[in-house]
Amino acid sequence: MHALPRVQEANAISLDYDPAINQDYWKRRPVAVVQRGVQIASAFGAWYLRGKLQGSQQATERARQLVQAAQLRHILTRLGPAFVKIGQVRHIHIHTYGRAF
């Protein structure tokens, strides 16, 4: 039985975690890195601004928190598995942001 190669082409990410290989992979893709950074920043920036603007429109602070929490869950889900995990970890620490989040 032959072992399959872990990397099948030069542009593929290795299936074994190696920080040096990972760094090299992303160094060759600065546009993708910037695009992802902009995607993340715009998602959270828009969420923050919506929260500030909608804060004055909500009847209660609790209603505002529930709306913001639902929006944040949607953003984290859209951004992918790593952000879902961050949300799960954050949820464990309810004392930090409140139960709504």
HELIX and SHEET records of a PDB file:
HELIX    1   1 PRO A   19  LYS A   27  1                                   9    
HELIX    2   2 PRO A   30  GLY A   55  1                                  26    
HELIX    3   3 GLU A   61  LEU A   79  1                                  19    
HELIX    4   4 PRO A   81  ILE A   92  1                                  12    
HELIX    5   5 ILE A   94  TYR A   97  1                                   4    
END                                                                             
